[in-house]
């Protein structure tokens, strides 16, 4: 017997696999992915953008500028002292000095503000706390600037080389975080940098890359494991749909996870119990029918001694009772009657049935496809079609019988031109003892078991019986059987 771990452990294993794989992939991306290029720009790139209007940064983005006669928006927002001079930090003083040198313009024509900005639900605002400022004093006679030692001490720069004494090539070696800068051009217009606003930051790209790799690896594995997990359940559902209660019915094969095996075993036990109940019912009805034969035989003998005037009606009643008992016995044993199945030529059977019953029931052959074979019992199939033909003859007087194969199925159609059946009763008439004609007169409606017997025998062959109203009138009985 083929066994597998329970569904609980398979689902748990799949969940742990997904979790561990996701963590491993994202950890690998964090540790092994190349370091993203800085998101800012060098002083050289900033100066080139201010000179030419735009430039391509080392990280591949485009640093653009905007030119206008109005003062750039960040300049009025800069903090100023009592004299109206901008209050700058040492870092901003350094950027301003070096950018002015790179542009080869006077210092008073350059403005720099390195305040980080972000866009939130309340608009743009500085994201750094206030820091002790330093006042930048400009020397209008030169292109350089000098910061007093007192202001440097107040700014906290006490050791190491002053910022303005750092190497000149620093503006090419270091990528600074994106800062605001503006230049007053000789024509009086202002050109200012437009900070790049990428849709995704480098760290976000790496994070999404980890997600994408995780999905690419986990999706096919999860699909294969899910298929492996659901295959036994699908097989069980398919087998359960084919369960029947005849002696030929095969039990389900318990395989797969423990839960699926337990369900298959429970269905097999249920199938066996229902089959035994049906066999017991059939045995009881057969015993009752057998026991009724003796009193019926006695009644027939006593009828012979009655006067001729009363004899005919009593003989007819006894015959009706005998027919009803046989019909009930046939219906009760319909599920187990078709036990000896063999491959047979359904085309020949349908044609011979039309020939035999054409004069008695007015049935004629329609289109009968040759070579249609099924696995079944000849007598049972003849009983199915005879019941349907008798029913059509009783209500329509004439019918047409046809046969064709379609999509691995044998389709038998019996069509008549009778009054048809109300749509609400098309399924009800297949129930035992149900009669559309409610008078209970056996001369006009029968016992109400003919269609029920035909349906039970059809289902014992793995087929279906369906009734439809014809167009414009009549009734169509469709017997659908699997091909052999």
C-alpha positions as CSV (number, residue, x, y, z in Angstrom):
1,X,0.0,0.0,0.0
2,X,1.4,3.4,-1.0
3,X,1.5,5.7,2.0
4,X,2.5,9.3,2.5
5,X,2.8,11.6,5.4
6,X,-0.4,13.1,6.7
7,X,-1.8,16.3,5.2
8,X,-0.9,18.2,8.3
9,X,2.8,17.4,8.1
10,X,2.9,18.1,4.4
11,X,1.3,21.5,4.8
12,X,3.6,22.3,7.7
13,X,6.6,21.2,5.7
14,X,5.5,23.4,2.7
15,X,5.0,26.4,5.0
16,X,8.4,26.0,6.6
17,X,10.1,25.5,3.2
18,X,8.5,28.8,2.0
19,X,9.5,30.6,5.1
20,X,13.1,29.4,5.2
21,X,13.6,29.9,1.5
22,X,12.3,33.4,1.6
23,X,14.6,34.3,4.6
24,X,17.6,32.7,2.9
25,X,17.1,34.5,-0.4
26,X,16.5,37.9,1.1
27,X,19.5,37.4,3.4
28,X,21.6,36.4,0.4
29,X,20.4,39.5,-1.4
30,X,21.3,41.7,1.5
31,X,24.8,40.2,2.0
32,X,25.8,39.4,-1.6
33,X,24.1,42.0,-3.7
34,X,26.5,44.7,-5.0
35,X,26.4,47.9,-3.0
36,X,24.1,50.3,-4.7
37,X,25.6,53.5,-6.1
38,X,25.2,56.6,-4.0
39,X,22.0,58.4,-4.6
40,X,23.6,61.9,-4.5
41,X,26.1,63.6,-6.7
42,X,29.7,65.0,-6.7
43,X,30.5,68.7,-6.8
44,X,31.9,68.2,-10.3
45,X,28.5,66.8,-11.4
46,X,26.6,69.5,-9.7
47,X,28.8,72.2,-11.3
48,X,28.4,70.6,-14.7
49,X,24.6,70.5,-14.4
50,X,24.5,74.2,-13.4
51,X,26.7,75.1,-16.4
52,X,25.0,72.9,-19.1
53,X,21.5,72.5,-17.8
54,X,21.7,68.8,-17.1
55,X,24.2,65.9,-16.7
56,X,24.2,62.2,-16.3
57,X,25.3,61.1,-12.9
58,X,27.6,58.1,-12.2
59,X,24.5,56.1,-10.9
60,X,22.8,56.5,-14.3
61,X,20.3,59.1,-13.3
62,X,19.9,62.5,-14.9
63,X,20.5,65.6,-12.8
64,X,18.4,68.4,-14.2
65,X,18.1,72.1,-13.5
66,X,15.6,74.8,-13.9
67,X,16.2,78.3,-15.0
68,X,14.1,81.4,-14.2
69,X,14.2,85.0,-13.2
70,X,12.6,84.4,-9.8
71,X,14.7,83.5,-6.8
72,X,14.8,79.7,-6.2
73,X,12.4,78.7,-3.6
74,X,14.9,77.2,-1.1
75,X,16.8,80.5,-0.7
76,X,14.1,82.5,1.0
77,X,13.6,79.5,3.3
78,X,17.2,79.6,4.6
79,X,17.7,80.9,8.1
80,X,19.4,84.3,8.3
81,X,21.1,86.5,10.9
82,X,20.2,89.9,12.0
83,X,22.0,91.4,9.0
84,X,20.2,89.2,6.5
85,X,23.1,87.0,5.8
86,X,22.4,83.3,5.3
87,X,23.2,81.1,8.3
88,X,25.1,78.1,7.1
89,X,26.7,75.1,8.8
90,X,30.4,74.3,8.1
91,X,29.4,71.6,5.7
92,X,27.2,74.0,3.7
93,X,30.0,76.6,3.7
94,X,32.4,74.0,2.3
95,X,30.0,73.0,-0.4
96,X,29.3,76.6,-1.3
97,X,33.0,77.4,-1.5
98,X,34.0,74.4,-3.6
99,X,31.0,74.8,-5.9
100,X,31.8,78.5,-6.6
101,X,35.4,77.4,-7.4
102,X,34.2,74.7,-9.8
103,X,31.9,77.2,-11.5
104,X,34.6,79.9,-11.4
105,X,32.1,82.5,-10.2
106,X,31.9,84.8,-7.2
107,X,30.8,83.2,-4.0
108,X,27.9,85.6,-3.6
109,X,26.4,84.2,-6.8
110,X,26.1,80.6,-5.4
111,X,23.7,79.3,-2.8
112,X,23.7,75.9,-1.1
113,X,21.3,74.2,1.2
114,X,21.8,70.6,2.2
115,X,18.6,70.2,4.3
116,X,17.2,66.7,3.6
117,X,13.7,66.9,2.4
118,X,10.9,64.4,2.2
119,X,7.3,64.4,1.1
120,X,4.8,63.3,3.7
121,X,1.1,63.8,4.3
122,X,1.7,67.3,5.5
123,X,3.9,68.5,2.6
124,X,7.7,69.0,2.5
125,X,9.5,69.7,5.7
126,X,13.1,69.4,7.0
127,X,13.9,66.0,8.5
128,X,16.9,67.0,10.6
129,X,16.8,68.7,14.0
130,X,18.1,72.2,14.4
131,X,21.9,72.4,14.7
132,X,24.2,75.2,15.9
133,X,24.7,77.4,12.8
134,X,27.8,79.2,11.6
135,X,27.7,82.5,9.8
136,X,29.5,82.6,6.5
137,X,31.2,85.9,5.8
138,X,32.1,86.5,2.2
139,X,35.0,88.4,0.8
140,X,33.5,90.2,-2.2
141,X,37.0,91.1,-3.6
142,X,38.0,87.5,-4.3
143,X,36.4,84.3,-5.5
144,X,37.2,82.5,-2.3
145,X,35.9,82.9,1.2
146,X,37.4,82.9,4.7
147,X,35.8,81.7,7.8
148,X,36.9,83.3,11.1
149,X,38.5,81.0,13.7
150,X,35.9,82.2,16.1
151,X,33.0,81.1,13.9
152,X,34.8,77.7,13.4
153,X,35.1,77.2,17.1
154,X,31.5,78.1,17.6
155,X,30.6,75.5,14.9
156,X,32.4,72.8,16.7
157,X,35.3,72.3,14.3
158,X,38.3,72.1,16.6
159,X,40.6,69.4,15.2
160,X,41.9,68.2,11.9
161,X,42.2,70.3,8.7
162,X,39.5,72.9,8.1
163,X,37.0,72.0,5.5
164,X,38.1,74.6,3.0
165,X,41.7,73.2,3.1
166,X,40.7,69.7,2.0
167,X,42.2,68.5,-1.3
168,X,40.7,70.0,-4.5
169,X,40.0,66.6,-6.1
170,X,37.6,65.9,-3.2
171,X,34.8,67.3,-5.4
172,X,35.4,64.4,-7.8
173,X,36.0,61.6,-5.3
174,X,33.1,62.0,-2.9
175,X,29.4,61.7,-3.7
176,X,27.5,64.0,-1.4
177,X,23.9,63.5,-0.4
178,X,21.6,65.4,-2.7
179,X,21.6,69.1,-1.8
180,X,20.0,72.3,-3.1
181,X,22.2,74.6,-5.1
182,X,21.6,77.6,-7.2
183,X,23.7,79.9,-9.4
184,X,23.0,83.5,-10.4
185,X,24.1,83.6,-14.1
186,X,25.6,86.7,-15.7
187,X,22.3,87.5,-17.4
188,X,20.6,87.8,-14.0
189,X,18.6,84.6,-14.2
190,X,18.9,81.9,-11.6
191,X,19.7,78.2,-12.4
192,X,19.0,75.7,-9.6
193,X,19.4,72.0,-9.2
194,X,16.4,69.8,-9.3
195,X,17.0,67.0,-6.8
196,X,16.4,63.6,-8.5
197,X,13.2,62.0,-7.2
198,X,13.6,58.4,-8.2
199,X,10.5,56.2,-8.2
200,X,12.5,53.5,-6.3
201,X,15.6,54.0,-4.1
202,X,18.5,51.6,-4.4
203,X,17.6,49.8,-1.2
204,X,14.0,49.4,-2.4
205,X,15.3,47.9,-5.6
206,X,17.3,45.3,-3.7
207,X,14.4,44.5,-1.5
208,X,12.1,44.0,-4.5
209,X,14.8,41.9,-6.2
210,X,14.7,39.6,-3.2
211,X,11.0,39.4,-3.4
212,X,11.1,38.6,-7.1
213,X,13.8,35.9,-6.6
214,X,11.8,34.4,-3.8
215,X,8.7,34.2,-5.9
216,X,10.6,32.7,-8.9
217,X,12.0,29.9,-6.8
218,X,9.1,29.2,-4.5
219,X,6.3,29.3,-7.0
220,X,7.2,26.2,-9.1
221,X,8.2,24.3,-6.0
222,X,5.0,25.2,-4.2
223,X,3.0,24.3,-7.4
224,X,4.7,20.8,-7.5
225,X,4.2,20.2,-3.8
226,X,0.6,21.4,-4.0
227,X,-0.1,19.0,-6.9
228,X,1.4,16.2,-4.9
229,X,-0.7,17.1,-1.9
230,X,-4.0,17.4,-3.8
231,X,-3.6,14.5,-6.2
232,X,-4.7,11.8,-3.7
233,X,-7.7,14.0,-2.7
234,X,-8.7,14.4,-6.4
235,X,-8.3,10.6,-6.9
236,X,-10.5,10.0,-3.9
237,X,-13.2,12.4,-5.2
238,X,-13.1,10.8,-8.6
239,X,-13.5,7.4,-7.1
240,X,-16.3,8.5,-4.8
241,X,-18.2,9.9,-7.7
242,X,-18.1,6.4,-9.3
243,X,-19.4,4.5,-6.3
244,X,-22.3,2.3,-6.9
245,X,-23.9,-0.5,-4.9
246,X,-24.1,-3.4,-7.3
247,X,-22.1,-6.6,-6.8
248,X,-19.7,-5.5,-9.5
249,X,-18.8,-2.3,-7.7
250,X,-15.1,-2.1,-6.8
251,X,-13.9,-0.6,-3.5
252,X,-11.7,2.5,-3.5
253,X,-8.0,1.9,-3.1
254,X,-6.7,3.5,0.1
255,X,-3.6,5.4,-0.7
256,X,-2.0,8.8,-0.1
257,X,-1.9,10.7,3.2
258,X,-3.4,9.1,6.3
259,X,-6.4,11.4,6.2
260,X,-7.2,10.4,2.6
261,X,-6.7,6.7,3.4
262,X,-9.1,7.0,6.4
263,X,-11.7,8.7,4.1
264,X,-11.4,5.9,1.5
265,X,-11.8,3.2,4.1
266,X,-14.9,4.9,5.5
267,X,-16.4,5.2,2.0
268,X,-15.7,1.5,1.4
269,X,-17.4,0.5,4.6
270,X,-20.4,2.7,3.8
271,X,-20.6,1.2,0.3
272,X,-20.6,-2.3,1.8
273,X,-23.3,-1.4,4.4
274,X,-25.6,0.1,1.8
275,X,-25.1,-2.8,-0.5
276,X,-26.1,-5.2,2.2
277,X,-29.2,-3.2,3.0
278,X,-30.2,-3.2,-0.7
279,X,-29.6,-7.0,-0.8
280,X,-31.7,-7.5,2.3
281,X,-34.5,-5.3,0.8
282,X,-34.4,-7.3,-2.4
283,X,-34.5,-10.6,-0.5
284,X,-37.6,-9.4,1.6
285,X,-39.5,-8.3,-1.5
286,X,-38.6,-11.6,-3.3
287,X,-39.8,-13.5,-0.3
288,X,-43.1,-11.5,-0.2
289,X,-43.6,-12.0,-3.9
290,X,-43.0,-15.7,-3.5
291,X,-45.4,-16.1,-0.6
292,X,-48.1,-14.2,-2.5
293,X,-48.0,-16.7,-5.3
294,X,-49.8,-19.3,-3.3
295,X,-52.8,-17.2,-2.3
296,X,-53.0,-15.9,-5.9
297,X,-53.0,-19.4,-7.2
298,X,-55.8,-20.3,-4.8
299,X,-57.8,-17.3,-5.9
300,X,-57.5,-18.3,-9.6
301,X,-58.8,-21.8,-8.7
302,X,-61.8,-20.3,-6.8
303,X,-62.6,-17.9,-9.6
304,X,-63.1,-20.8,-11.9
305,X,-66.1,-21.9,-9.7
306,X,-67.8,-18.5,-9.9
307,X,-70.5,-17.5,-12.3
308,X,-69.4,-16.3,-15.7
309,X,-70.7,-12.7,-15.0
310,X,-68.3,-12.2,-12.0
311,X,-65.4,-14.3,-13.2
312,X,-63.9,-11.9,-15.9
313,X,-63.4,-8.9,-13.6
314,X,-61.9,-11.0,-10.8
315,X,-59.5,-12.7,-13.2
316,X,-58.4,-9.2,-14.5
317,X,-57.8,-8.0,-10.9
318,X,-55.7,-11.0,-10.1
319,X,-53.6,-10.5,-13.2
320,X,-53.1,-6.9,-12.3
321,X,-52.0,-7.9,-8.8
322,X,-49.6,-10.4,-10.2
323,X,-48.1,-7.8,-12.6
324,X,-47.7,-5.3,-9.8
325,X,-45.8,-7.8,-7.7
326,X,-43.5,-8.7,-10.6
327,X,-42.8,-5.0,-11.3
328,X,-42.0,-4.3,-7.6
329,X,-39.6,-7.3,-7.6
330,X,-38.0,-6.1,-10.8
331,X,-37.5,-2.6,-9.3
332,X,-36.1,-3.9,-6.1
333,X,-33.6,-6.1,-7.9
334,X,-32.7,-3.6,-10.6
335,X,-29.5,-2.6,-9.0
336,X,-28.1,-6.1,-8.8
337,X,-29.8,-7.8,-11.8
338,X,-27.1,-6.7,-14.3
339,X,-24.2,-8.7,-12.9
340,X,-22.9,-10.7,-15.9
341,X,-21.5,-8.0,-18.2
342,X,-20.0,-8.6,-21.6
343,X,-18.9,-6.6,-24.6
344,X,-21.9,-6.4,-26.9
345,X,-23.0,-4.8,-30.2
346,X,-25.5,-2.1,-29.1
347,X,-26.2,-1.2,-32.7
348,X,-27.4,-4.7,-33.5
349,X,-29.4,-4.9,-30.3
350,X,-31.3,-1.6,-31.0
351,X,-32.0,-2.6,-34.6
352,X,-33.3,-6.0,-33.6
353,X,-35.5,-4.5,-30.9
354,X,-37.0,-2.1,-33.5
355,X,-37.8,-5.0,-35.8
356,X,-39.3,-7.1,-33.0
357,X,-41.5,-4.4,-31.5
358,X,-42.4,-2.4,-34.6
359,X,-45.8,-4.0,-35.1
360,X,-46.7,-4.4,-31.4
361,X,-45.7,-0.9,-30.1
362,X,-45.4,1.1,-33.3
363,X,-41.7,1.8,-33.0
364,X,-39.5,2.4,-36.0
365,X,-35.8,2.8,-36.5
366,X,-34.4,6.3,-37.0
367,X,-30.6,6.8,-37.6
368,X,-28.7,3.9,-36.0
369,X,-24.9,4.2,-36.1
370,X,-23.1,0.9,-36.9
371,X,-20.4,-0.6,-34.7
372,X,-21.4,1.0,-31.4
373,X,-20.3,-1.4,-28.6
374,X,-20.9,-1.2,-24.9
375,X,-20.2,-3.4,-21.9
376,X,-23.5,-4.7,-20.4
377,X,-26.1,-7.3,-20.1
378,X,-28.2,-8.0,-23.2
379,X,-31.4,-8.9,-21.3
380,X,-31.1,-5.9,-19.0
381,X,-30.6,-3.5,-21.9
382,X,-33.5,-4.9,-23.8
383,X,-35.6,-4.4,-20.6
384,X,-34.6,-0.8,-20.4
385,X,-35.5,0.0,-24.0
386,X,-38.7,-2.1,-23.9
387,X,-40.0,-0.1,-20.8
388,X,-39.3,3.1,-22.6
389,X,-41.0,2.0,-25.8
390,X,-44.0,0.6,-23.9
391,X,-44.4,4.0,-22.1
392,X,-44.2,5.9,-25.5
393,X,-46.7,3.6,-27.0
394,X,-49.1,4.0,-24.1
395,X,-49.2,7.8,-24.4
396,X,-48.2,8.6,-28.0
397,X,-49.0,5.4,-29.9
398,X,-45.8,5.7,-32.1
399,X,-42.1,6.4,-31.5
400,X,-38.7,6.5,-33.2
401,X,-35.5,4.9,-31.9
402,X,-32.0,6.2,-32.8
403,X,-28.4,5.5,-31.8
404,X,-25.2,7.4,-32.2
405,X,-21.8,7.6,-30.4
406,X,-20.4,10.9,-29.1
407,X,-17.4,11.8,-26.9
408,X,-16.9,8.2,-25.7
409,X,-20.6,7.7,-25.0
410,X,-23.4,5.8,-26.7
411,X,-26.5,8.0,-27.0
412,X,-29.9,6.3,-27.5
413,X,-32.8,8.6,-28.3
414,X,-36.5,7.5,-28.2
415,X,-38.7,10.3,-29.6
416,X,-42.5,10.3,-29.7
417,X,-45.2,12.9,-30.7
418,X,-47.3,12.5,-27.6
419,X,-48.6,15.3,-25.2
420,X,-45.3,15.5,-23.4
421,X,-44.8,16.1,-19.7
422,X,-44.9,19.4,-17.7
423,X,-41.3,20.6,-17.1
424,X,-41.9,20.5,-13.3
425,X,-42.6,16.7,-13.5
426,X,-39.8,15.6,-15.9
427,X,-37.7,14.4,-12.9
428,X,-40.6,13.3,-10.7
429,X,-41.8,10.7,-13.2
430,X,-38.6,8.8,-12.7
431,X,-39.5,8.2,-9.0
432,X,-41.1,4.9,-8.2
433,X,-44.9,4.7,-8.2
434,X,-45.2,8.3,-9.5
435,X,-47.8,8.7,-12.3
436,X,-48.7,11.8,-14.3
437,X,-52.1,10.2,-14.8
438,X,-53.5,10.3,-11.2
439,X,-56.6,8.1,-11.6
440,X,-54.5,5.0,-10.6
441,X,-56.2,3.2,-13.4
442,X,-53.8,0.6,-14.6
443,X,-55.4,0.6,-18.0
444,X,-54.4,4.3,-18.5
445,X,-51.4,4.8,-16.3
446,X,-49.7,1.5,-15.3
447,X,-48.2,1.0,-11.9
448,X,-45.7,3.9,-12.1
449,X,-42.6,1.7,-12.0
450,X,-41.6,1.3,-15.7
451,X,-39.5,4.5,-15.9
452,X,-38.1,3.9,-12.4
453,X,-36.9,0.4,-13.4
454,X,-35.4,1.7,-16.6
455,X,-33.5,4.4,-14.7
456,X,-32.2,1.9,-12.1
457,X,-31.0,-0.6,-14.7
458,X,-29.4,2.2,-16.7
459,X,-27.5,3.4,-13.7
460,X,-26.3,-0.2,-13.0
461,X,-24.6,0.1,-16.4
462,X,-22.8,3.3,-15.4
463,X,-25.2,5.4,-17.6
464,X,-28.0,7.9,-17.1
465,X,-31.6,8.3,-18.2
466,X,-32.9,11.7,-19.0
467,X,-36.3,13.0,-20.2
468,X,-36.9,16.1,-22.3
469,X,-39.9,17.6,-24.0
470,X,-39.8,17.5,-27.7
471,X,-40.2,20.5,-30.1
472,X,-43.0,21.4,-30.7
473,X,-44.6,18.4,-28.9
474,X,-43.8,15.0,-27.6
475,X,-41.2,13.5,-25.2
476,X,-37.6,12.5,-25.8
477,X,-36.0,9.8,-23.6
478,X,-32.2,9.8,-23.7
479,X,-30.2,6.8,-22.5
480,X,-26.4,7.7,-22.1
481,X,-24.1,4.7,-21.7
482,X,-20.2,4.5,-21.7
483,X,-18.7,2.9,-24.8
484,X,-16.7,-0.3,-24.3
